[in-house]
């Protein structure tokens, strides 16, 4: 199984990633072991999507990192994001 996951960072931005081991990867992010999110602790896992095929997960992650993908993601998770105040205003 492969996962595309979404993390809200403390600067209000959403980080989108891809992994084959979701639990381990989230633990790495939250413990500051990931260079890309280390500066933005604490982090909140917003959600994830599971895929059987690695290529599907990679394709989805790439789409969600585009302008249109980011807009769609914010629409899908807007209720969760809005409850994570106060830094959610930067979205």
Secondary structure, 3 states (H helix, E strand, C coil): CEEEEEEECCCCCEEEEEECCHHHHHHHHHCCCCCCCHHHCCCEEEEEEEECCHHHHHHHHHHHCCHHHHHHHHHHCHHHHHHCCCHHHHC
